[in-house]
Amino acid sequence: MAKVEVKFVDGMTFIGRGESNHWVVMDGAESVGGNNAGTRPMELVLVALGGCTGMDVVSILRKKRVKFDKFEMRITGERAEEHPRVYTKVNVEYLIYGKDVREKDVEQAIELSQAKYCSVSAILRKSGAEVTYSYKIIQPENEVVKNE
């Protein structure tokens, strides 16, 4: 069973930590009584998605002995207009930098993460969000292989 502790600080500022014992600051915009001093809770959902799928993809690429120089993700999310304003559409763009990175390896790693391993993707899909993804392999000579 996972355990998390969340404490009210002031205004709309909260701090939370899990069993890893790392505090996260959350806050709201000034327009809702916050101080704009922390990440919004719904932003953290997308950050969690990036961490979850990113760890999967890196782990799978390492098992395949794929060497890459850098790995990043750009994640966008559209939310429902009505409360609760859940994510309705989420897109993950994976950016893999390196020479001789094969499309097949990247596709397989992403597919395994999205379809099997990433718990956050599964939660978003079960809540009704359409989760899509694309990737770019960026080679040192600025040659780009795209899948969009």
C-alpha angles and dihedrals in degrees: 000000000000118000126202130175121207124186131192112233109174141311100356096329118125132172124207138182137181132206090291085070096228115136121225121197117219125185142162132234119275088250089068097042098274131123096229086239102131148027117289115246093240091051087055089058089061091043088052090051090052092049093047099048092035092057089049094049094046091047093050093045090050091050087052088049091238110164117213133169100213139000127198139162133209112202127190129184135191118206132208116261093227128063129297083047097207123172111270098178129024128177127192117198111194117205114196117184121198150092119270095009105156122223091221092059094047093046092050093048093049094045092050091049095047098040102035120008114032109091093189092056089050092050092050092049092048089053088057101262120143104229115197133171144193134180143208126202107207115197123202093254088060090254107147128205110198136196110182 
